[in-house]
Amino acid sequence: MQLHQVGYDSFQINDELEGGAQGRTYFVKFKETGVHYAMNSVKYLKQADNERSEKEIAEMKKFESKFTVRLVYTFQDRTDMYMVMEYCENGDLLKVISELQQDPEEERVMV
């Protein structure tokens, strides 16, 4: 098996997702496997941006569990840092909670 570098061209951009307080988030497909992910791109021009991105990546690597979004790949180009993460089909937790609050209390069931 030959290992290769994952980069921007390894992914097919399908759509831009809402949110992304720092940068842009895209719904992407990994060309090699067809698996869908969320890819966050953050500008990487200033030292402060660099440090913030590196800190976020380090934190995401530390907190791997079945209850958190898993960081799958990271890479960078001249201007952006990219973080490729598991794609959560139902959106983020805040969105799910907001939608549940619209349902009558009798219908809200914790599983």
MODELLER restraints for C-alpha pairs under 7 A, 6 or more apart:
rsr = mdl.restraints
at = mdl.atoms
rsr.add(forms.Gaussian(group=physical.xy_distance, feature=features.Distance(at['CA:7:A'], at['CA:75:A']), mean=6.18, stdev=0.5))
rsr.add(forms.Gaussian(group=physical.xy_distance, feature=features.Distance(at['CA:10:A'], at['CA:30:A']), mean=6.07, stdev=0.5))
rsr.add(forms.Gaussian(group=physical.xy_distance, feature=features.Distance(at['CA:10:A'], at['CA:31:A']), mean=5.81, stdev=0.5))
rsr.add(forms.Gaussian(group=physical.xy_distance, feature=features.Distance(at['CA:11:A'], at['CA:28:A']), mean=6.10, stdev=0.5))
rsr.add(forms.Gaussian(group=physical.xy_distance, feature=features.Distance(at['CA:11:A'], at['CA:29:A']), mean=5.45, stdev=0.5))
rsr.add(forms.Gaussian(group=physical.xy_distance, feature=features.Distance(at['CA:11:A'], at['CA:30:A']), mean=4.61, stdev=0.5))
rsr.add(forms.Gaussian(group=physical.xy_distance, feature=features.Distance(at['CA:11:A'], at['CA:31:A']), mean=5.44, stdev=0.5))
rsr.add(forms.Gaussian(group=physical.xy_distance, feature=features.Distance(at['CA:12:A'], at['CA:28:A']), mean=5.44, stdev=0.5))
rsr.add(forms.Gaussian(group=physical.xy_distance, feature=features.Distance(at['CA:12:A'], at['CA:29:A']), mean=5.11, stdev=0.5))
rsr.add(forms.Gaussian(group=physical.xy_distance, feature=features.Distance(at['CA:12:A'], at['CA:30:A']), mean=6.50, stdev=0.5))
rsr.add(forms.Gaussian(group=physical.xy_distance, feature=features.Distance(at['CA:12:A'], at['CA:31:A']), mean=6.39, stdev=0.5))
rsr.add(forms.Gaussian(group=physical.xy_distance, feature=features.Distance(at['CA:13:A'], at['CA:26:A']), mean=6.63, stdev=0.5))
rsr.add(forms.Gaussian(group=physical.xy_distance, feature=features.Distance(at['CA:13:A'], at['CA:27:A']), mean=6.32, stdev=0.5))
rsr.add(forms.Gaussian(group=physical.xy_distance, feature=features.Distance(at['CA:13:A'], at['CA:28:A']), mean=4.58, stdev=0.5))
rsr.add(forms.Gaussian(group=physical.xy_distance, feature=features.Distance(at['CA:13:A'], at['CA:29:A']), mean=6.71, stdev=0.5))
rsr.add(forms.Gaussian(group=physical.xy_distance, feature=features.Distance(at['CA:14:A'], at['CA:27:A']), mean=5.54, stdev=0.5))
rsr.add(forms.Gaussian(group=physical.xy_distance, feature=features.Distance(at['CA:14:A'], at['CA:28:A']), mean=5.32, stdev=0.5))
rsr.add(forms.Gaussian(group=physical.xy_distance, feature=features.Distance(at['CA:15:A'], at['CA:26:A']), mean=5.64, stdev=0.5))
rsr.add(forms.Gaussian(group=physical.xy_distance, feature=features.Distance(at['CA:15:A'], at['CA:27:A']), mean=5.13, stdev=0.5))
rsr.add(forms.Gaussian(group=physical.xy_distance, feature=features.Distance(at['CA:16:A'], at['CA:25:A']), mean=5.96, stdev=0.5))
rsr.add(forms.Gaussian(group=physical.xy_distance, feature=features.Distance(at['CA:16:A'], at['CA:26:A']), mean=4.30, stdev=0.5))
rsr.add(forms.Gaussian(group=physical.xy_distance, feature=features.Distance(at['CA:16:A'], at['CA:27:A']), mean=6.07, stdev=0.5))
rsr.add(forms.Gaussian(group=physical.xy_distance, feature=features.Distance(at['CA:17:A'], at['CA:25:A']), mean=5.43, stdev=0.5))
rsr.add(forms.Gaussian(group=physical.xy_distance, feature=features.Distance(at['CA:17:A'], at['CA:26:A']), mean=5.28, stdev=0.5))
rsr.add(forms.Gaussian(group=physical.xy_distance, feature=features.Distance(at['CA:17:A'], at['CA:27:A']), mean=6.38, stdev=0.5))
rsr.add(forms.Gaussian(group=physical.xy_distance, feature=features.Distance(at['CA:22:A'], at['CA:42:A']), mean=6.21, stdev=0.5))
rsr.add(forms.Gaussian(group=physical.xy_distance, feature=features.Distance(at['CA:23:A'], at['CA:40:A']), mean=6.85, stdev=0.5))
rsr.add(forms.Gaussian(group=physical.xy_distance, feature=features.Distance(at['CA:23:A'], at['CA:41:A']), mean=5.52, stdev=0.5))
rsr.add(forms.Gaussian(group=physical.xy_distance, feature=features.Distance(at['CA:23:A'], at['CA:42:A']), mean=4.49, stdev=0.5))
rsr.add(forms.Gaussian(group=physical.xy_distance, feature=features.Distance(at['CA:23:A'], at['CA:43:A']), mean=6.65, stdev=0.5))
rsr.add(forms.Gaussian(group=physical.xy_distance, feature=features.Distance(at['CA:24:A'], at['CA:40:A']), mean=5.64, stdev=0.5))
rsr.add(forms.Gaussian(group=physical.xy_distance, feature=features.Distance(at['CA:24:A'], at['CA:41:A']), mean=5.34, stdev=0.5))
rsr.add(forms.Gaussian(group=physical.xy_distance, feature=features.Distance(at['CA:24:A'], at['CA:42:A']), mean=6.79, stdev=0.5))
rsr.add(forms.Gaussian(group=physical.xy_distance, feature=features.Distance(at['CA:25:A'], at['CA:38:A']), mean=6.56, stdev=0.5))
rsr.add(forms.Gaussian(group=physical.xy_distance, feature=features.Distance(at['CA:25:A'], at['CA:39:A']), mean=5.48, stdev=0.5))
rsr.add(forms.Gaussian(group=physical.xy_distance, feature=features.Distance(at['CA:25:A'], at['CA:40:A']), mean=4.26, stdev=0.5))
rsr.add(forms.Gaussian(group=physical.xy_distance, feature=features.Distance(at['CA:25:A'], at['CA:41:A']), mean=6.32, stdev=0.5))
rsr.add(forms.Gaussian(group=physical.xy_distance, feature=features.Distance(at['CA:26:A'], at['CA:38:A']), mean=5.57, stdev=0.5))
rsr.add(forms.Gaussian(group=physical.xy_distance, feature=features.Distance(at['CA:26:A'], at['CA:39:A']), mean=5.07, stdev=0.5))
rsr.add(forms.Gaussian(group=physical.xy_distance, feature=features.Distance(at['CA:26:A'], at['CA:40:A']), mean=6.36, stdev=0.5))
rsr.add(forms.Gaussian(group=physical.xy_distance, feature=features.Distance(at['CA:27:A'], at['CA:37:A']), mean=6.03, stdev=0.5))
rsr.add(forms.Gaussian(group=physical.xy_distance, feature=features.Distance(at['CA:27:A'], at['CA:38:A']), mean=4.85, stdev=0.5))
rsr.add(forms.Gaussian(group=physical.xy_distance, feature=features.Distance(at['CA:27:A'], at['CA:39:A']), mean=6.45, stdev=0.5))
rsr.add(forms.Gaussian(group=physical.xy_distance, feature=features.Distance(at['CA:28:A'], at['CA:36:A']), mean=5.60, stdev=0.5))
rsr.add(forms.Gaussian(group=physical.xy_distance, feature=features.Distance(at['CA:28:A'], at['CA:37:A']), mean=5.36, stdev=0.5))
rsr.add(forms.Gaussian(group=physical.xy_distance, feature=features.Distance(at['CA:28:A'], at['CA:38:A']), mean=6.04, stdev=0.5))
rsr.add(forms.Gaussian(group=physical.xy_distance, feature=features.Distance(at['CA:28:A'], at['CA:39:A']), mean=6.57, stdev=0.5))
rsr.add(forms.Gaussian(group=physical.xy_distance, feature=features.Distance(at['CA:29:A'], at['CA:35:A']), mean=5.54, stdev=0.5))
rsr.add(forms.Gaussian(group=physical.xy_distance, feature=features.Distance(at['CA:29:A'], at['CA:36:A']), mean=4.38, stdev=0.5))
rsr.add(forms.Gaussian(group=physical.xy_distance, feature=features.Distance(at['CA:29:A'], at['CA:37:A']), mean=6.19, stdev=0.5))
rsr.add(forms.Gaussian(group=physical.xy_distance, feature=features.Distance(at['CA:30:A'], at['CA:36:A']), mean=6.33, stdev=0.5))
rsr.add(forms.Gaussian(group=physical.xy_distance, feature=features.Distance(at['CA:36:A'], at['CA:87:A']), mean=6.54, stdev=0.5))
rsr.add(forms.Gaussian(group=physical.xy_distance, feature=features.Distance(at['CA:37:A'], at['CA:84:A']), mean=6.43, stdev=0.5))
rsr.add(forms.Gaussian(group=physical.xy_distance, feature=features.Distance(at['CA:37:A'], at['CA:85:A']), mean=5.73, stdev=0.5))
rsr.add(forms.Gaussian(group=physical.xy_distance, feature=features.Distance(at['CA:37:A'], at['CA:86:A']), mean=5.10, stdev=0.5))
rsr.add(forms.Gaussian(group=physical.xy_distance, feature=features.Distance(at['CA:37:A'], at['CA:87:A']), mean=4.52, stdev=0.5))
rsr.add(forms.Gaussian(group=physical.xy_distance, feature=features.Distance(at['CA:38:A'], at['CA:84:A']), mean=5.80, stdev=0.5))
rsr.add(forms.Gaussian(group=physical.xy_distance, feature=features.Distance(at['CA:38:A'], at['CA:85:A']), mean=5.26, stdev=0.5))
rsr.add(forms.Gaussian(group=physical.xy_distance, feature=features.Distance(at['CA:38:A'], at['CA:86:A']), mean=6.09, stdev=0.5))
rsr.add(forms.Gaussian(group=physical.xy_distance, feature=features.Distance(at['CA:38:A'], at['CA:87:A']), mean=4.93, stdev=0.5))
rsr.add(forms.Gaussian(group=physical.xy_distance, feature=features.Distance(at['CA:39:A'], at['CA:82:A']), mean=6.61, stdev=0.5))
rsr.add(forms.Gaussian(group=physical.xy_distance, feature=features.Distance(at['CA:39:A'], at['CA:83:A']), mean=5.61, stdev=0.5))
rsr.add(forms.Gaussian(group=physical.xy_distance, feature=features.Distance(at['CA:39:A'], at['CA:84:A']), mean=4.32, stdev=0.5))
rsr.add(forms.Gaussian(group=physical.xy_distance, feature=features.Distance(at['CA:39:A'], at['CA:85:A']), mean=6.20, stdev=0.5))
rsr.add(forms.Gaussian(group=physical.xy_distance, feature=features.Distance(at['CA:40:A'], at['CA:82:A']), mean=5.60, stdev=0.5))
rsr.add(forms.Gaussian(group=physical.xy_distance, feature=features.Distance(at['CA:40:A'], at['CA:83:A']), mean=5.15, stdev=0.5))
rsr.add(forms.Gaussian(group=physical.xy_distance, feature=features.Distance(at['CA:40:A'], at['CA:84:A']), mean=6.38, stdev=0.5))
rsr.add(forms.Gaussian(group=physical.xy_distance, feature=features.Distance(at['CA:41:A'], at['CA:80:A']), mean=6.10, stdev=0.5))
rsr.add(forms.Gaussian(group=physical.xy_distance, feature=features.Distance(at['CA:41:A'], at['CA:81:A']), mean=5.66, stdev=0.5))
rsr.add(forms.Gaussian(group=physical.xy_distance, feature=features.Distance(at['CA:41:A'], at['CA:82:A']), mean=4.57, stdev=0.5))
rsr.add(forms.Gaussian(group=physical.xy_distance, feature=features.Distance(at['CA:41:A'], at['CA:83:A']), mean=6.58, stdev=0.5))
rsr.add(forms.Gaussian(group=physical.xy_distance, feature=features.Distance(at['CA:42:A'], at['CA:80:A']), mean=5.37, stdev=0.5))
rsr.add(forms.Gaussian(group=physical.xy_distance, feature=features.Distance(at['CA:42:A'], at['CA:81:A']), mean=5.25, stdev=0.5))
rsr.add(forms.Gaussian(group=physical.xy_distance, feature=features.Distance(at['CA:42:A'], at['CA:82:A']), mean=6.51, stdev=0.5))
rsr.add(forms.Gaussian(group=physical.xy_distance, feature=features.Distance(at['CA:43:A'], at['CA:49:A']), mean=6.83, stdev=0.5))
rsr.add(forms.Gaussian(group=physical.xy_distance, feature=features.Distance(at['CA:43:A'], at['CA:79:A']), mean=5.82, stdev=0.5))
rsr.add(forms.Gaussian(group=physical.xy_distance, feature=features.Distance(at['CA:43:A'], at['CA:80:A']), mean=4.48, stdev=0.5))
rsr.add(forms.Gaussian(group=physical.xy_distance, feature=features.Distance(at['CA:43:A'], at['CA:81:A']), mean=6.40, stdev=0.5))
rsr.add(forms.Gaussian(group=physical.xy_distance, feature=features.Distance(at['CA:44:A'], at['CA:50:A']), mean=5.42, stdev=0.5))
rsr.add(forms.Gaussian(group=physical.xy_distance, feature=features.Distance(at['CA:44:A'], at['CA:79:A']), mean=5.15, stdev=0.5))
rsr.add(forms.Gaussian(group=physical.xy_distance, feature=features.Distance(at['CA:44:A'], at['CA:80:A']), mean=4.74, stdev=0.5))
rsr.add(forms.Gaussian(group=physical.xy_distance, feature=features.Distance(at['CA:44:A'], at['CA:81:A']), mean=5.86, stdev=0.5))
rsr.add(forms.Gaussian(group=physical.xy_distance, feature=features.Distance(at['CA:45:A'], at['CA:79:A']), mean=5.65, stdev=0.5))
rsr.add(forms.Gaussian(group=physical.xy_distance, feature=features.Distance(at['CA:60:A'], at['CA:71:A']), mean=6.37, stdev=0.5))
rsr.add(forms.Gaussian(group=physical.xy_distance, feature=features.Distance(at['CA:61:A'], at['CA:71:A']), mean=6.76, stdev=0.5))
rsr.add(forms.Gaussian(group=physical.xy_distance, feature=features.Distance(at['CA:64:A'], at['CA:70:A']), mean=6.25, stdev=0.5))
rsr.add(forms.Gaussian(group=physical.xy_distance, feature=features.Distance(at['CA:69:A'], at['CA:85:A']), mean=6.65, stdev=0.5))
rsr.add(forms.Gaussian(group=physical.xy_distance, feature=features.Distance(at['CA:69:A'], at['CA:86:A']), mean=5.82, stdev=0.5))
rsr.add(forms.Gaussian(group=physical.xy_distance, feature=features.Distance(at['CA:70:A'], at['CA:85:A']), mean=5.64, stdev=0.5))
rsr.add(forms.Gaussian(group=physical.xy_distance, feature=features.Distance(at['CA:70:A'], at['CA:86:A']), mean=5.52, stdev=0.5))
rsr.add(forms.Gaussian(group=physical.xy_distance, feature=features.Distance(at['CA:71:A'], at['CA:84:A']), mean=6.13, stdev=0.5))
rsr.add(forms.Gaussian(group=physical.xy_distance, feature=features.Distance(at['CA:71:A'], at['CA:85:A']), mean=4.45, stdev=0.5))
rsr.add(forms.Gaussian(group=physical.xy_distance, feature=features.Distance(at['CA:71:A'], at['CA:86:A']), mean=6.65, stdev=0.5))
rsr.add(forms.Gaussian(group=physical.xy_distance, feature=features.Distance(at['CA:72:A'], at['CA:84:A']), mean=5.56, stdev=0.5))
rsr.add(forms.Gaussian(group=physical.xy_distance, feature=features.Distance(at['CA:72:A'], at['CA:85:A']), mean=5.23, stdev=0.5))
rsr.add(forms.Gaussian(group=physical.xy_distance, feature=features.Distance(at['CA:72:A'], at['CA:86:A']), mean=6.91, stdev=0.5))
rsr.add(forms.Gaussian(group=physical.xy_distance, feature=features.Distance(at['CA:73:A'], at['CA:83:A']), mean=6.06, stdev=0.5))
rsr.add(forms.Gaussian(group=physical.xy_distance, feature=features.Distance(at['CA:73:A'], at['CA:84:A']), mean=4.99, stdev=0.5))
rsr.add(forms.Gaussian(group=physical.xy_distance, feature=features.Distance(at['CA:74:A'], at['CA:82:A']), mean=5.53, stdev=0.5))
rsr.add(forms.Gaussian(group=physical.xy_distance, feature=features.Distance(at['CA:74:A'], at['CA:83:A']), mean=4.68, stdev=0.5))
rsr.add(forms.Gaussian(group=physical.xy_distance, feature=features.Distance(at['CA:74:A'], at['CA:84:A']), mean=6.13, stdev=0.5))
rsr.add(forms.Gaussian(group=physical.xy_distance, feature=features.Distance(at['CA:75:A'], at['CA:81:A']), mean=6.09, stdev=0.5))
rsr.add(forms.Gaussian(group=physical.xy_distance, feature=features.Distance(at['CA:75:A'], at['CA:82:A']), mean=5.33, stdev=0.5))
rsr.add(forms.Gaussian(group=physical.xy_distance, feature=features.Distance(at['CA:75:A'], at['CA:83:A']), mean=6.92, stdev=0.5))
rsr.add(forms.Gaussian(group=physical.xy_distance, feature=features.Distance(at['CA:76:A'], at['CA:82:A']), mean=5.72, stdev=0.5))
rsr.add(forms.Gaussian(group=physical.xy_distance, feature=features.Distance(at['CA:90:A'], at['CA:96:A']), mean=6.94, stdev=0.5))
rsr.add(forms.Gaussian(group=physical.xy_distance, feature=features.Distance(at['CA:100:A'], at['CA:108:A']), mean=6.71, stdev=0.5))
